[in-house]
Each structure stands twice: as structure tokens, then as C-alpha cells.
Amino acid sequence: MAQPDVKAVGEAPARPAPAPVRLNLQRFGLTIAFVTLVAALALLSPAFLTAENLLNVARQVSINAIIAAGMTFVILTAGIDLSVGSLLALAGAIMAGALKGGVPLALSLLAGLAAGTGFGVVNGLAVANGRVAPFIVTLAMLTIARGATLVYTGGRPISDLGPAFDWLGGGDLGGIPVPVIIMVLVFAAAYVMLTQMIVGRYIYAIGGNAEAARLSGVNVGRTTVLVYALSGLLSAVAAVILTARLDSAQPTAGLGYELDAIAAVVLGGTTLMGGEGGIGGTLLGAFLIGVLNNGLNLLNVSSFYQQVVKGLVILLAVLVDQRLRRRGGRRRAA
Amino acid sequence: MRGTWIAAMLAAGLIGAAAAGGPAAGRPTVGLAISTLNNPFFVDLRDGAQAAAAKAGVTLVVLDAQNDPARQASSIEDLIAKKAGVVIINPTDSDAIVPTVKKLNAAKIPVITVDRAANGGTVAAHIASDNVAGGVMAADYVGRRLAGRGNVVMLEGIPGSSAARDRGQGFRQGLKKYPGIRLVASQTADFDRAKGLAVMENILQAQKKIDAVFAQNDEMALGAVQAIEAARRNRVMFVVGFDAIADALKAIREGKMAATIAQQPKEMGRLAVEAAATVLKGGAVPRFTPVPLRLVTK
């Protein structure tokens, strides 16, 4: 599995490897699962397939999708970032606290984004230089950042943040919700980074085989710090949206968000082993989860059954995906 | 840091004062072990208990565990050594308190729990809010305000939790009195504000006519308020929460929320001390005493 990636690294400075057809085949299965789910919900609920509801779903999905975009970078390097939910809470609290303290909006946002990025850099340095497993580093950061948030807020929400800030969560541009626009920009940038830029090849190479990547001249340390910094930054971007949507920074915000983000990434076909996958699948994975939550609410499914149904649909989607991928693999070989 | 230090000093001072003043006065001593005084709810509980203790003629020793089960256990051991007459416990954790309750049982000191129960040992009385009655109260408010007709949505707490179960049961039970009211959707949002927002957004898509929303806690109610305002449907429906947290009381004053159900911690403290005084005299007390709740509106 690692072989082609290592070769790609050697060639990378000369020309970016062509976008592999394989990726499309991989995503095929999830696409089928997604389309089937959408069709089923459209049949079952008249409220589902309306422009209003689809924009509503996109707005709700934006938070998990943006976090999952950062998580995709990390997982592609065979890492994991469990601290995203806590970093979201901390960044949100810092922004809200600054705003309430009279700091101008732009500077408050910047402070929150800087905090997310800064804590991400610490994650990256500990993983790259400390040679500690990413799971442990980011698990520690999960508690540190959550604790810092509780200390900073005194355990109380920071509310009433003003219309200018709230527009970032609830406003729209030409009918398109602002959070959706931010999500599209994030994914466009992530796509360009991963497919068109050398750093993207480095990220795949590290996940394929870090030692081989190092030997072929990739600065593994710097790239590792970069992916965790991006994950922290995108958690803070998600914090902007969530805090603005609630008009309140909650000390308990983002609890468990790391699992939703990891689920979106893995559903999207990126393997936890690293080196394989992509950002487009992550978007589709996040939408699958979001559409499922929306559909279950629209159909008023009892809360006990909901958890069972959610698990079953995700399992089914992965199974369909795996099956088609194996078939695709055979066809390719033939 | 400073808060902890001050609290430790206070606790030490209180124990000292009790040790000095208690025996001298010749009055029976009742211990009150509180999970944390860093929360206005429990401060009110203590105030209610102290007022009742003065009336009942017992010496009250208040211990603040600062949410630390180990600290709570060791401070109650001190009470055993001092031969307190009754110990009232507001456990930091229902499981962690069990060994301590058993120690009190062994020392033949009666135990009363308040707000949170103990999951083992022998407890003479448990005093806590009646969540079922709170749910009924919310249903009555909704029913009367809608004059018995309309569509209602419920946002549920964490599935399987006792608060969600009891509040939901009470609300459904209370709505039976109003056959013209339909519960058109009942969905969980895990007692969380962000989930309350998302789930309410989805329900607003599915239900074109909603007259009232009951959320099983204020966090979800406040999330629902955001969703309803964003959908510009806040004039046609009202929201009722539960718990009376600060943000919700503010939302009620501003007219964004209609009502919430408040617990009465002072009552809790009073009832606990009264039960302790009865036990001291050798009287019988009910195993469970529900503390009435209060409807808060503008």
C-alpha cells in the first residue's frame, strides 16, 4: 500500500501525481449509500427535499464538516486529533470573552483563531519532536483545553455577543447561509492544498511511510506541526460558527465532536492507517451524518430507536462502500 | 485558587466553631455535607438548612466538599469521630458516597440524603425535587396558555437519564388533561444547547404549525429560542424550559422565553433539617420527600 506513495514523493518536486482514478471508485460506494438515503427520506417526509430544509442541513453540517476537514489532514498522516471539541470550546470562549470585554470584532475573532492554531501547534510539536503517540498527545490536550475553558469562563456561558458577530452564524449572502460559504471556502482550500501543492504530497507520503518520506527529503516534523495547526485552526473556525449560531459561548461546547469528525473522515474513505483518502469523501461523509440526523428528526423517530438506526445506517454505508471498492479494485487489476 | 483557599478556611472555621460551641450549648449536632458551595444552588440549600436549624434548636455543622468525593468522605469521618446525631449528605457522587454511608450505618448515625441519592447503604430519608411534578406543572402552564388547543413539541434530555424520564413522564401525564393538545414531535437534544438548536431547526422544517415548545432543561430551551427566532416564528409559539438557570431567567425577562420550572433549594435545606430533627427525637420520617417546584414567568 505504501509503495506507490513513496514513489509519488520522489516524483513530487518534478510534477504533482495525476489525480488518481482510484479515488473516484472509492467514493462511489459512499455516493450510492448517500443517494439511497436521500431518496428514502424524500419519499418518507415531504419536508425533506425542500430548498429551505437542504440549506438548513448544509448550515448544520458546516460545523462538523469544517472540523472534519482538519481531521482529514491529520488522519492522512496516520495521526489523530482528539482535542478538536475542546479547542472549539476554548476558541469560542476566548472570542466571546474578548467581545464582551470590548475588543473589536475582527481582533476578537483573530484571538480565537490564534488560540486554536497555537494549541494545534503544541499538539504537532509534541507528536513530531516528543515522539509521543498522537492519540495520547491530543487526549491530554482534550482535557487541558477543556479545563482551561472552564477556568476562563468560570463554568458559565458567555452570552449576548451582538448582531455583527451573530451574522457569521445566522446571516446569509444572496440566500446562502454564511456558515455554508465558509465551509465551501475551507474545502476548496483544503482540496487545492492536498491535490495541487507539494505539501499535499508530503502529507500523503508521511501517512504512507514516515521513515521513507523522511529519507526522500520530506521535512516530516514541519509537515506534522502544520497538519495539527490546521486542525486547531479549523476547530476555531467551527467555533466562530457555533458560538455565533447560539449567540453564546458554552463551556461544554463541542463535547464528543471529535468522534463525529473522525466518523465523517472514515466514512469518506480516508483510512485511519494514513496515506490514503481525500477531502471530497470527508465532505460527503459529513453530509451523510447530517442528513441522517435531520431525517430522523423530521420523521420524529423515538430517541431510543434513533441511536440504533444511526449506527445501522453508518455501518451499512461502510459495508456498501467496502464491497464496491473491492470490486473496483478487481476491475482495475483486470 | 484563592476561592479554594478561602473555602478551606471557612470550612476549617466552621468545624472549629462547631467543636467549640456545639458541646457547650448542649444541643444535638447535625452534620450537613454539601457537594460544593461554589454554586448558588447549594448556597441557597445551606441557607435554608441553617434557618431551619436555628428554629429546630439543633447545631448545624456545614462541610463543603468542593466537589471532591475524597474530601467529602474524610470530612464525614470527622463527624463520626465527633459523634454527630444525624448526618445530612448532598453527595458529590452517588456511587462514591456508598462506603461513607456504610461507615455511618456502622456507627449507628442516621443518614439523610438531599438532592442526589446514595446508591447503597441504609438511608433514613431522601429529599429531592419532584421532576414528575415539574413536568406536570409545565404541561398545565402550556395547556392553560393555549386554552386547551394546539400543537406542542417536546425536547428531551439524555435518553435513559432519570431527569429526562421523570420530566417527560410528567409532561405527557399532564397533557392528558388537555385532549385538544397534540404532542406533534418529541425528540432528544441531550440537555445540550447546540443540539437543542439543531434539533429544533429540523422540527421547524417538519412541523408547519407549532404553538408551544417544552424543553426538559433550559439549555435546550435557549437553543430552541435561537432556532425559532432565526426562522422568524417566535411570534406564533412560546418556549418553556426547566431549571431556572441565569440565562433562562434573563430570556424570560426579555420575553424570549415564556416560563421555566425552578427547583427550591432553600426548601430542600429546610426539609432536610426538619427531617433530621424528627429523627433525633426518635420520630418516623418518610423514605422520600419530594420538594415542590415553582413555575417562573415574567
Interface residues (C-beta under 8 A of the other chain):
Chain A: S45 A47 F48 T50 E52 N53 N56 R59 Q60 R156 P157 S159 G170 L242 R245 L246 D247 S248 Q250 T252 A253 L255 N293 N294 N297 L298 L299 N300 S302 S303 F304 Q306 Q307
Chain B: E156 P159 V184 A185 S186 Q187 T188 D192 R193 A194 L197 A198 V199 E201 N202 I203 Q205 A206 E219 L222 G223 Q226 A230 A246 D247 K250
